[in-house]
Amino acid sequence: MKLQMPALLLKYRAFILAAAGLAVLTLFNYDLGMKALGNAGSQFIQMLLIIPPVFILLGLLDVWIPRETMIKYMGEGSGAKGVILAFVIGSAAAGPLYGAFPVAAVFMKKGVKFSNILIFIGAWSTTKIPMLMFEFSALGAKFAATRLLVDIPGIIIIAFLISKFISKEEISKIYKSAETLK
């Protein structure tokens, strides 16, 4: 299906507005505009280096791990083992947070419980092993352990509260939209 020009402009409006803002900034302050452009280019290159491996791993996850296995270990009846597995996978993951969302979509396709997906995203963003190693060395064991002891229950509580406050119909819509992603 070919997009018509207004639909194309609407689809990419955020990018167009950002590019226009960068152009205006560069007109008023050339050095700052070039610095911003350099930073944007650097972030774009970093994203290009991270996204392909994430999608390769997602493809392997999708093909190699049967849906039944994911349901058994992280689905509705998984209990504590699903929570622990969500934490382990999220904490061991590498890359920025935007890499977690395609993984979460594959988890949805595989039947992972909604609260376990939220725990996985929370662990990815908060309890990464390299970050903990840095905290232990730079900020001390007391700080790192305290933060971890606050974050783990916090992530679990937030995940369960969100999954309780969002209606089953809304969760079902989220899962259905994940199914349509390719």
C-alpha positions in Angstrom: 0.0 0.0 0.0 1.4 3.3 -1.0 1.3 6.1 1.5 -0.1 9.4 0.3 2.0 12.6 1.0 -0.2 14.0 3.9 -0.3 10.5 5.5 3.5 10.3 5.1 4.0 13.7 6.7 1.7 12.8 9.5 3.5 9.6 10.2 6.9 11.3 10.4 5.8 14.5 12.0 8.0 14.1 15.1 11.1 13.6 13.0 10.2 16.5 10.7 9.6 18.8 13.7 12.9 17.8 15.3 14.8 18.3 12.0 13.1 21.8 11.6 14.0 22.7 15.2 17.6 21.6 14.6 17.7 23.7 11.4 16.4 26.7 13.3 18.9 26.2 16.1 21.7 25.9 13.6 20.7 29.2 11.9 20.8 31.0 15.2 23.8 29.3 16.8 25.9 27.3 14.3 28.2 25.7 16.8 25.5 24.5 19.0 23.5 23.2 16.0 26.5 21.3 14.8 27.1 19.9 18.2 23.4 18.8 18.5 23.6 17.2 15.0 26.8 15.4 16.0 25.1 14.1 19.1 22.0 13.0 17.1 24.2 11.2 14.6 26.2 9.5 17.3 23.0 8.3 18.9 21.7 7.1 15.6 24.9 5.1 14.9 24.7 3.6 18.4 21.1 2.5 17.8 22.1 1.0 14.4 24.7 -1.1 16.2 22.3 -2.3 18.9 19.1 -3.0 17.1 20.2 -5.6 14.6 21.7 -8.0 17.3 18.5 -7.5 19.4 16.3 -8.5 16.4 18.6 -11.5 15.6 18.3 -12.7 19.2 14.5 -12.1 19.0 14.3 -14.2 15.9 16.2 -17.0 17.6 14.0 -16.8 20.7 10.9 -16.9 18.5 12.1 -20.0 16.6 14.0 -21.9 19.3 11.8 -21.6 22.3 8.3 -23.1 22.0 5.3 -21.1 23.2 4.4 -23.9 25.6 7.8 -23.6 27.3 7.4 -19.8 27.8 3.9 -20.3 29.2 5.2 -23.0 31.6 8.0 -20.9 32.9 6.7 -17.3 32.6 3.0 -17.6 31.8 -0.1 -17.2 34.0 0.6 -20.2 36.3 4.3 -19.7 36.6 4.2 -18.1 40.0 7.5 -17.1 41.7 9.6 -18.9 39.0 8.2 -16.6 36.4 9.0 -13.5 38.5 12.6 -14.7 39.1 13.1 -15.6 35.5 11.8 -12.2 34.4 14.3 -10.6 36.8 17.2 -12.7 35.6 16.5 -12.1 31.9 16.0 -8.4 32.4 19.1 -8.0 34.7 21.3 -10.0 32.3 20.2 -8.1 29.2 22.6 -5.7 27.5 21.8 -2.5 25.7 19.6 0.5 26.3 16.0 0.3 27.4 14.5 0.7 23.9 15.9 -2.8 23.3 13.5 -4.2 25.9 10.3 -3.4 24.1 10.8 -5.7 21.1 11.7 -8.5 23.5 8.6 -7.7 25.5 6.5 -8.0 22.3 8.0 -11.4 21.6 7.2 -12.4 25.2 3.6 -11.4 24.6 3.4 -13.5 21.5 4.8 -16.4 23.5 2.1 -16.1 26.2 4.2 -14.6 29.0 2.1 -13.2 31.9 1.6 -9.4 31.7 3.1 -8.7 35.2 6.2 -10.8 34.3 6.7 -8.6 31.2 6.5 -5.5 33.4 9.0 -7.0 35.8 11.3 -7.8 32.9 11.1 -4.2 31.6 11.7 -2.9 35.2 14.6 -5.2 35.7 16.1 -4.2 32.3 15.9 -0.6 33.3 16.9 -0.8 36.9 18.9 -3.9 37.9 21.3 -4.5 35.1 24.4 -6.5 36.2 26.9 -4.1 34.7 25.3 -1.2 36.4 25.4 -3.0 39.7 29.1 -3.8 39.2 29.7 -0.1 38.6 27.8 0.9 41.7 29.6 -1.6 43.9 33.0 -0.3 42.7 32.2 3.5 42.5 29.5 4.0 45.2 30.1 1.2 47.6 28.5 -2.1 48.5 26.1 -0.5 51.0 24.6 1.9 48.4 24.4 -0.8 45.7 22.8 -3.3 48.1 20.4 -0.8 49.5 19.3 0.3 46.0 18.8 -3.3 44.9 16.8 -4.1 48.1 14.5 -1.2 47.4 14.3 -1.7 43.6 13.4 -5.4 43.5 10.3 -5.2 45.7 9.4 -1.9 44.1 9.5 -3.4 40.6 7.3 -6.3 41.7 4.8 -4.1 43.5 4.6 -1.7 40.6 4.2 -4.6 38.1 1.4 -6.2 40.0 -0.4 -2.9 40.7 -0.3 -1.9 37.0 -1.5 -5.4 35.9 -4.4 -5.1 38.4 -5.4 -1.5 37.5 -5.4 -2.2 33.8 -8.5 -3.9 32.7 -8.4 -7.4 31.2 -9.8 -6.0 27.9 -7.0 -3.4 27.7 -4.3 -6.1 28.4 -5.9 -8.2 25.7 -5.7 -5.3 23.3 -2.0 -4.9 24.1 -1.4 -8.6 23.5 -3.3 -8.5 20.2 -1.3 -5.5 19.0 1.9 -7.4 19.8 0.7 -10.3 17.7 0.4 -8.0 14.6 4.0 -6.8 14.9 6.4 -8.4 12.5 
